[in-house]
Every structure is written in structure tokens, then in C-alpha cells.
């Protein structure tokens, strides 16, 4: 029997960089929200672990053996002591290295998928998630959460006022290294994160210094009729806008320049 899951696109509604942690990672405060769309994964029983990749962004991945999907699967096997295998299919719909979850979301979806397929305790997936990446615990939940520490210390939050909101997500088709963006952070603590609406993304300035198209995408979204909240997600280069209606979002989506990637979706 085939099991299926969605690796939901992740959005950072705000992201404040507060300093460095003892292990050298950056201390952040962020609010994660998730879209209803993303990469698509499926799995069925097999002798061993296998991964095949398809979809419009399959060619941008470095290779199957290095994919976080297989890393997550192997670590879940080891953590749980499960001897079952799986043939996993990844349909790569989201651009790579784009600040909206990507590999972290794929790894998290794999953990959920194989937990179901293998019939094991979900606590094993929760134990494995932070070892794979700082965003993976949030992506494992794929619900609104506040993240602190390196983004992996989570506190669930309620955002009923924006659940179901129409969203337009745009990437200028430029990959951007998270490490390079963090390296460009100015090292200044500009203050704690309170309400996400009045927050900021401290990585936007260094990201724009590396990819000038971010400013163009952000400015374009900001002037679209019906757009009421615009921000860059994560370390970029993807920006997103909330819209007052599906009609306004879809009208804007129809006007997106052909060279940019777009996703018309909703918040969960």
C-alpha cells in the first residue's frame, strides 16, 4: 500500500537574529507558518531504502545519495530499530536553496511518511528531526510555531486570524546559500521578536547584498492590489505576500514575470 505526504512550503513570518549559541550556530527568534502546498512524497514497502526524484526542480538536487530524504529514512531506521525498508518517490515542486523549507520539509515529510508506513512510535521521528537540521522539527509539525534557540526550540502558537489566507510565493530562480547569508549578518542584536506583524527579517539585508533580485521581487509584491503583508522568507531568496482574497492573489499570480517561479497557495 502506498503512503503519501506533503512537504509543505515553510514561511518565516519574522526572523530575528539575536546572537550566537555556544555551539556556533546563530540564536534566532522566528515564527513559522506553513502553506497547503509543497513537494510531494510517497512510499511503499521495499527490501532496502531507495529514492527516486522527479518534478521541475529534480535536476537542481546534488544527488540521490546525499538527499536529506534518505538521511532521514536511515536515521529513523537506526533510532527505532526498524528493519523494514521503503521505496520513496520525491516529486520536487519547490525550488532548491530558496528559504521555504526545501530539504528540511522533505526530511520531515519522510519522517512522517515512514512512521506511518512502518507503524512505529512518532516519538522516534521527533528524536531524529533536530539531528538533521534546525528547521526540521518545525517542518515535522507543519503548524504555526514560534522557534527559538537555533529555530529548533519550539512553542506551538495559534494564528486563527490568518489560517486559510491566500498567499503568493515568488522566487527569482536564484539559489542562495543559508550559510553565506548568515555570514553576512551585521552581528548586531536589533531586539526581541514580539508580534510577527511588526517584526522583521534580519537576514533580508545580507540576502539582498548577495541576490539583488530579492529587492525587485519584494517591491513588485508590495504594490500588487490586495497584498497586505510582504516579507522575505528564511534566508531567501523567496518572498511572499498575503492577499485579501483569492481573486486578488490569482490576478497578481497571472502578472508574475515569466522568469520568476511562483506558487499560488494558502496558509494552513
C-alpha positions, 0 to 999 in steps of 0.5 A, spaced: 500 500 500 502 506 498 503 512 503 503 519 501 505 526 504 506 533 503 512 537 504 509 543 505 512 550 503 515 553 510 514 561 511 518 565 516 513 570 518 519 574 522 526 572 523 530 575 528 537 574 529 539 575 536 546 572 537 550 566 537 549 559 541 555 556 544 555 551 539 556 556 533 550 556 530 546 563 530 540 564 536 534 566 532 527 568 534 522 566 528 515 564 527 513 559 522 507 558 518 506 553 513 502 553 506 497 547 503 502 546 498 509 543 497 513 537 494 510 531 494 512 524 497 510 517 497 512 510 499 511 503 499 514 497 502 521 495 499 527 490 501 532 496 502 531 504 502 531 507 495 529 514 492 527 516 486 526 524 484 522 527 479 518 534 478 521 541 475 526 542 480 529 534 480 535 536 476 537 542 481 538 536 487 546 534 488 544 527 488 540 521 490 545 519 495 546 525 499 538 527 499 536 529 506 530 524 504 534 518 505 538 521 511 532 521 514 529 514 512 536 511 515 536 515 521 529 513 523 531 506 521 537 506 526 533 510 532 527 505 532 530 499 530 526 498 524 528 493 519 523 494 514 525 498 508 521 503 503 521 505 496 520 513 496 518 517 490 520 525 491 516 529 486 520 536 487 515 542 486 519 547 490 525 550 488 532 548 491 536 553 496 530 558 496 528 559 504 521 555 504 523 549 507 526 545 501 530 539 504 528 540 511 520 539 509 522 533 505 526 530 511 520 531 515 515 529 510 519 522 510 519 522 517 512 522 517 511 518 511 515 512 514 512 512 521 506 511 518 508 506 513 512 502 518 507 503 524 512 505 529 512 510 535 512 518 532 516 519 538 522 516 534 521 521 528 521 527 533 528 524 536 531 524 529 528 531 526 533 536 530 539 531 528 538 533 521 537 540 521 534 546 525 528 547 521 526 540 521 522 539 527 518 545 525 517 542 518 515 535 522 509 539 525 507 543 519 503 548 524 504 555 526 510 555 531 514 560 534 522 557 534 527 559 538 534 557 540 537 555 533 529 555 530 529 548 533 526 550 540 519 550 539 512 553 542 506 551 538 502 558 537 495 559 534 494 564 528 486 563 527 486 570 524 490 568 518 489 560 517 486 559 510 489 566 507 491 566 500 498 567 499 503 568 493 510 565 493 515 568 488 522 566 487 527 569 482 530 562 480 536 564 484 539 559 489 542 562 495 546 559 500 543 559 508 550 559 510 553 565 506 547 569 508 548 568 515 555 570 514 553 576 512 549 578 518 551 585 521 552 581 528 548 586 531 542 584 536 536 589 533 531 586 539 526 581 541 521 578 536 514 580 539 508 580 534 510 577 527 506 583 524 511 588 526 517 584 526 522 583 521 527 579 517 534 580 519 537 576 514 533 580 508 539 585 508 545 580 507 540 576 502 539 582 498 547 584 498 548 577 495 541 576 490 539 583 488 533 580 485 530 579 492 529 587 492 525 587 485 521 581 487 519 584 494 517 591 491 513 588 485 509 584 491 508 590 495 504 594 490 500 588 487 492 590 489 490 586 495 497 584 498 497 586 505 503 583 508 510 582 504 516 579 507 522 575 505 522 568 507 528 564 511 534 566 508 531 567 501 531 568 496 523 567 496 518 572 498 511 572 499 505 576 500 498 575 503 492 577 499 485 579 501 482 574 497 483 569 492 481 573 486 486 578 488 492 573 489 490 569 482 490 576 478 497 578 481 499 570 480 497 571 472 502 578 472 508 574 475 514 575 470 515 569 466 522 568 469 520 568 476 517 561 479 511 562 483 506 558 487 499 560 488 497 557 495 494 558 502 496 558 509 494 552 513 
